[in-house]
Amino acid sequence: MRTLRAQVTAILVAAVLVVIALANGAAFFIARPQWPPFGAGVIAPAILDAVALAAKLPPGTDAPALRPAPPAGPLDEMASRQLSDALARLGQPHPVRVLRPEGGSPVTAIGLADGRWLVLSGGGIPPPPRGPPGGTFGFAVWLALMILGVTGVVVLAVRRLTRPLALVEEAARRIGPDGELPVLPERGPAEVRAAAAAINRLSGRLKASMDSRMRIVAGAAHDLRTPLTRMRLRAEFVADEEDRAQWLSDLAELDRIADSAIRLVREEVEGGALEAVRFDRLVEQVATELREIGLGVAVRGTVPGLVSGRPLSLKRAVRNLAVNAATHGASAAHGAGLGGGARLAVSADAERVVLVIEDDGPGIPEALMGRVFEPFFRVDPARQVKIPGAGLGLAIANEIIARHGGGLTLSNRPGGGLLQRVELPAADAGQDGDE
């Protein structure tokens, strides 16, 4: 009931039913029918006409309808009272006895002023209604049919009116990890065609804007390579060894920034088929490679987990996260005299595969936690030891994981350090993966 379509449908159905009820009530009271319907109020005038004719007959007249006493039989007290009240309202009260013999027609006896009784059989007052026509079940069926009919008409009308909104909702739901909107068919009523055309125009402009951004970043990063190469060659001829080392260090940092920017662009435009990947083996392989280059990375435990993805991209994401934890953890541990490094663990169930990476580094201030995935983001250098890098490792890892339908979350550990948690949807266990 939280969707606009459901709310509009409920409001219109309630409004139509209320209008029907008010219209029926107004028609009933305007027509002023006798109550109860077809009861004493309807036949009372005809009975008074018969009483007037019988009163004109002299006593002793041989008439079958005139009797000295009312007939015997089961008395219908309610019908007798209703008919007596109806005669009194017409200004001519008379004793009334309505008899309903079993298996026979009702008999109505009216007391005359001279003591005789006028007996009317075969007509008289019908029994009081026990419910609506067809009984309670019939009324319930009629009410249900009315509600279903009104609801069906309203639902069809609301669906037609809100179709453009449904198109927008469907388009937003189908936005892929790359941020592109699907192309919608421009057919149907005029409103639907207009909404589809507007969404398609928006999708085209967004894609053009993203492509332009990618081209600018990639072009700028690529163009930096040539001047960086020239500057590196010139730095080699600097006489002072300390200055030469500083120049080469700064140029290496610029080269890493350009390379990271190009990798980020490639991740955003990368496509290709997916394959089954043993994520636990991939994590162990990354940890082995990082240990070979001197980084403190330990695998604390793994559970076989299969995901669907691109192995090289997933390895790049895990490597970026592990390097981030190892370098920050080792830096903080070196200053505190601790072991440092990164600790990796993989768990899995039927629906997801989870990688948890912990370190003992300085963590990230809570005020900056919402910006960690921004490109080139770096925590305030005054709060931690300077770590080489371009500030794109987390952005690239987050982009890769999002494109694989997963999620990356970061949080500070209670005892100090950072916890990085990767969740990826588990692949079909029937598939086979080598990496």
Residue, then its C-alpha position, 0 to 999 in steps of 0.5 A: m500500500r506504499t506505492l502511488r498506484a496502490q494508494v490511488t486505487a484504494i482512495l478511488v475504490a473507497a470513494v466510489l463505494v461511499v458515493i454508491a452507498l450515499a446515492n442509494g440512501a438518498a434515493f431510499f429516503i426521497a422515495r419514502p417507501q413504506w416500512p417494512p416493505f410490502g408490510a402492514g402499511v401497504i395493505a392497511p388502506a385496502i383492509l379499511d375499505a373491506v371493513a367499511l363495506a362489511a360495516k354496511l351489512p346489517p347484523g344477521t346477514d349471511a356472509p362467509a367473511l363475517r363471523p361472530a368470533p375470530p377463527a382459531g389458529p397460531l397467532d402471528e403477534m408481530a404481524s398483528r401488532q404491525l397491522s393494528d398500528a397501521l390502522a391506528r395511524l390511519g385513524q381507524p383502530h380495530p382489533v386485529r388477529v393475524l393467523r398463520p396456520e401450518g400448510g395454509s394461507p394466512v388469515t387476517a381477522i378484523g374486529l368490527a364495531d358491532g362485535r363481528w369479525l371480518v375474516l380475510s383469507g388467502g391474502g392478508i399481510p405477508p410474513p415479515p422479511r427475515g433478511p434481504p432477497g436471497g438471504t444473507f448469502g445473496f446479499a453478501v454475493w451482491l455486495a462482493l460483486m459490486i466491490l469487485g466490479v468497482t475495484g476492477v474498473v478503478v484498477l484498470a483506470v489507475r494502471r492506465l493513468t500511472r503507466p508513465l510513472a511505472l515506466v520511470e520506476e521500472a527504468a530506475r529498477r533496471i539501472g545497471p552497475d554502470g549507471e546506464l538506463p535501459v532503452l525503453p520501447e516508445r509505444g502505447p498511449a501518448e503519455v506512455r510514449a512521451a515518458a519513454a522518450a524522455i527517459n531514453r533522452l535522459s539515458g543518452r545524455l547520461k551515457a554521453s556525459m559518462d563517456s566524455r568524463m572517461r575520455i577526459v580522464a583517460g586522455a589526461a592520464h595518458d598524456l602525462r606519460t610523455p612529460l613524466t618520461r622526459m622529466r625522469l630522464r632529466a632527473e637522472f642527470v641531477a648531480d646531487e644524489e638526495d635531490r635526484a632521489q627526491w625527484l625520482s620519488d615524486l615522479a614515481e608518485l605521479d606515474r602511480i596516479a596516472d596509472s591508477a586513473i587509467r585503471l579506474v577508467r578501464e574498470e568503468v568501461e570494462g565488459g566481457a563474459l563472466e565465469a565461475v571463480r573460486f574466490d577462496r583460492l583467489v584470495e590465497q593467491v593474492a596473499t601469496e603474491l603480496r607476501e613475496i613482495g614483502l607485505g605482511v598479509a596473512v590468511r586466517g581461514t577460508v571456506p570454499g566459495l564460488v562466485s560469478g565474475r571476471p577473475l582479473s578484476l576480482k583479483r585487482a579488487v582484493r589486491n587493492l584492499a589487501v595492500n591498503a590494509a597491509t601498508h596502513g597496518a604495517s606503518a602504524a605497527h612500525g611506529a608502535g613496535l607491533g607486528g602489523g599487516a593485514r589478516l584475511a578470512v573468507s566465509a560462504d553460505a548458500e547465498r553469498v561469499v564474504l571476505v573480511i580484511e582486518d588491520d591494526g592501522p589508524g582507521i578512518p575518522e567517522a566524519l570522513m567514512g562517507r567519502v572513502f570511495e571518492p576518487f583521489f580521496r586521502v585521509d588528512p595526512a596530519r592524522q597518519v603516516k604518509i603512505p604512497g599511493a594515488g587515493l584510487g585503490l578503494a575507488i577501483a575496488n568498490e567499482i569492481i565489486a559493485r559491477h559484480g553485484g556485491g557490496l564493500t563496507l568499511s568500519n573502524r574496529p573497536g580495538g583499533g584498525l580498519l575492517q573491510r568487508v566484501e560481500l559477493p553473491a554466490a554462484d551456482a554450486g553446480q558450476d566449476g571454478d579454478e581460481 
